[in-house]
Amino acid sequence: MILRNVIINAALEEGFDLVGVVPAEAMADERNRFNEWLLRGSHSTLSYLERNVEKRFDPALLVEGCRTVVVCAVSYLSPYGRGYAADCRTKIASYALARDYHVTIKAMLQRVAERLKESAPEIRFRAFTDSAPVAEKSLAVRAGFGWIGRNSLVVNPYLGSMMHLGELFISEDTDAYDTPMSGVGCGTCLRCMEACPNGAISEDRTINTHRCISCRTIEREGSQEAITLDGWIYGCDACQSVCPFNRHAAEHRNPLFDPLFDPTALDAAAWLAMSDAEFTALAGDTAMPRAGLARIKGNITFPMSNELISNE
């Protein structure tokens, strides 16, 4: 066994803003809702989400011997997360301006695990951050980080929703576990739903990825569906920038998530004229190479449309 306080302190000292521990239990209700979402076809062309659903919602199936999940979150909120000028045609999701969070958070989690070994030398662990079939948002809610907002993201009353999540699956029990937060929520606020130019946010707090700008600019292949990118060339913060909790949250404190360049200093012409070498020098350490420069240029020239997608 390892003490909860040892876990919490280790993660906070490594720069995480929120830490919680939950037992490695199956999440049946969350799995059922996810399956319903898949059956509706709301995952679009993201077929990888159909795989390993059982493992996604049962940590013990994903990592043999897992007893506890340490859930961590860190804010990445920067001034760019507050929104861009209305006429900006080269908007970039604020998380993508910093170093690739997959690399940064994985390293942070590894350092936390090494600290835990000092108290429990026999501990076994695996670290994840948006890199395996892990129900990260469900685990974060169970850890007491907040609630699922209307835009499907975890919302914390102090940090908002602009948080990266990461998990350590460990082989030890703890002396105490966290519980979900109660008494706070979105209330009657619909700002995120109203802000999405394609109506991608469903009433049940899920996303229809057919309509999601972030999905279209990064992961989905092009289609004949009518959709507007609304000036976004990589990702989208439209539903987050208007959230009252994000508007009132303090900006990130961990310098590892500082933006590496100013997206407002580059207009469409600058992006379209950019070479691969220039792109690597500018954004090679961010998550943007995931889409690649050619796709980013295609997003800039993508035809604008105010027509909503007709196919669910």
N, C-alpha and C positions, 0 to 999 in steps of 0.2 A: 504493500500500500504506500501511496505517496500523498502527502498532505495537500489539500486544496490551496492553502495559502502559499505553499512553496511554488505551485504552478502559477498562480496569479502573479506573484511577485516577479518570477522569472520572465514571464511574458511582458509585463509592464516595463521592466527594466530594459528589455530588448526593443522597446519603442512602439508596442501595440497600445491602442487606446482603450480597447475593451477586451476582456478575457472572461470566459466562462467554461465550466466543465459539466458535461452531461454523460449519463451512462450510455454504453453502446447498445442501445435497444432498437428494435425494429420500429419503423414509423409507418404504421398501416394506413392511417387516415391520409397522411401526406402522399403516400404512394398511390392511393386510390384517386386522389385529385389529379395527380400527375398523369395517371393512365387515362383519365377522362379527357384531359387536355390533348394527349396524344391521339386518342380516338377521334377527336374533332378535327385532326389534321392541322392544328394551330402551330405545330413545329415546322411547317413548311418543308423545305429541303434539308433540314437538319436531321438527317436519318440516324446519325450517331446517338441521338437521344433515345432512340428506341431500344438500344442495347443495354444490357446489365441493369434493368430497372430494379430488380430485386436487390442487387448489391447496392444500388444508389441509396436505397432507403433502409438498409440494414448494415451498419458499420461492421458487425461481426462477420458478415458474409464477405465483405470487401477485403478486410484484413483479419486473417486468422489469429485468434487469441486476443483481439482487441477487447478491452474492458471499459475504457473511458475515451471520450473524445474531448480534446481541449480545443475550444473554438476561440479564434482571435479575430479582431477587426482593427483596422487602422484607417483613419481619415485621409482622403486625398483632395479634399476641397480646396480649390485655389480660386483666385479672382475670375478665371475663365469659366468656372463652374456656375458663376452668377448669371451667365448669359452673354451673348454677342450682340452687336449692333444689328438692327433689323435688316439692313441691306448687305450684311456680310455674306459672301458666297463661298467662303472657304473655312467653314466652322469645323472644329475638331473636338471630339469628346475630351473633357479635361483630363481624365485618367491617362489618356494616351500621350500626353505631353511629358510625362515623367518617365523615368526608367521603367522598363517592362516589369510590371508588378509580379508576374509569375516568377521571375528570377529573384527579385528583391524579397518578396514574402517567403519564398522557399528558403532563402538563406537565413532570414530572421527566425523561421520555425526550427531550422536545424540548430541554431544557436540556443534557442529555448530548450530543445531536447538535450543538448549537451549539459546545460545547467541542471536539468532534472536528473541526469545520470549521477550527479554529485550526491543526491539524496537517495536515489534508487539505482544502484549500479547495474542491476539486472534488467532494467526497463528496456523494452523493445518498442519501436515506434515507426510510423510512416507519416510523412508530411505531405499535405495536399493544398493546392490553391487553384481552383478552377482548372484542374488538370486531370481529373479522374471522375468516374461516376459517383460523386458525393453530393448529397442534398444539402448544400452549404446553407441556403437560406432557412431551411427547416431546422437545421441544427442551431443556427444563430438565434432563431425565435425560442427554441427550447432552452438555450443558454441565457435567456433574459435580455438579449440585446435590444429588442423592440418588437415590432409587429410587421406583417406583410402589408405594405401600403397599396394603394389602388394601382400603382404602376408596377406591381409584382415584386418590388425591391424591399429589403429590410429597412425600416425607418426607426432611427433612434431619436428620442426627444431632444437630445443635446447635440448629437453629431449629424443628424439628418440621415440621408441615404447614400451620400457619396463616401462609401467605405469599401475597402477591399476585405474579403474574408479569407481566412486560412485555418487549417485544422491539423492537429496532431492526433493521430490514432495511437493510443498507448496501451500497453499490456497490463497496466496497474489499475486497481480500484483507488478511489480517494475516500477521505473521511466525510466529505460533504459534496453535494451536487447542486447546481443552480436550477432555478425554475423559471418558467416564462414570465414576462412582464405583464402586468395588468393595469387597467385604469387609464390607458392612453391610447390614442388611435387617430385616424384621419377625420373622424367626425363626418360632417356633411361636405367637406372640401372636395371639389372635383377639378381643381386647377390642373393637375397632371393630365387628366383625360381630355380636358378642353385644349391643352397646349399641344397635344400630338396632332400634327397636320394630316395624318392619314388614319386617325381613329384606331390605332393599333391596340389600345388598352381596353380590355373586355370588362364587363360588369363584375365578373367573378375574380378580379384582381390577377388576371393572367394576361399574357401578351400574345396577340396574333402575329406571328413572325412574318406572315405574308405582307403585313403592312408596316413592319417595324423598320425605321430608317437605319438604326444601328446594325441590325441583322443584314439589311440589304447592302450597306456600304462595305461590310467586312466579310460576311460568311456566305450569303446566298448568291447564286448565279443570277445573271440578268434574266428578266422575263418580260412578257408582253403586258403584264399587269400595269394599270395606270397608278402611278405613285409619285409623289413629290419628295425629293431629298431635302428641300427647303434650305439649300446652301450647305448641308453637312457633307463633308468629304471623307470623314472617318468617324464612325460612331455617331452618337447623338445624345445630348443632354436635355433635350426639350422638356421631357416630363419631370426632370429633376430640378432644373433651374428655377422653376416656378413654385416648387414645394415650399411652404412656409417654414418647415423645419430646416431646410437647407439655407433658406434666406437668413435665418436667425442664428445658424450654427457658426462657430468660430472656424477659421481656416485651419488647414492641417498644420500640425506642429512638428512632424517628423521630416527632417530635411531630405530624407531619401525619396520623398515624393514631390520634391520641388519640380516645376516645369523646366524642361531643358531648352525650350525656345519659345518665342512669342509668336503665336499663330496669327495675330493681327498684323504682323509686319510683312506677311506674305499674301499677295493677292492672287487671283486666278492665273494671271499671266506668269507670275513667278513660279507657281507650281507646274504649269504646263511646259515651261522652258527648262525645268530642273532635270539634271542628268542623274543617272543612277548613283554615281559617285557623290554628287551633291546631296542626294537624298540620304545616303548612308551616313555622311558626315553630320547631317542635320538630325536625323531621326533613327539612326541605326541602333541605338540603345533603348528605344521605346518599343511599344507593341505594334507600331505602325507597319513594320516590314511584314507582319502577318498578312496584310492585304496586298502590299507591294505598291510601288510607284505607278505602275501601269493602271492598276485598278483605281487608285486615287485620282489619277488624271481622268479616267473614265467617269468617275463620280462627279467631277467638276463639269464635264460636258454632258452629263446625263440630262435629257430633256425635262424641263420643269413642267409640272402639271398640277392643277388644283383639283383634279378629278380623283375621287377616292377609288380604291380597289373594289371591284365588284364581286370578286370571288372570295369566299371564306376559305 
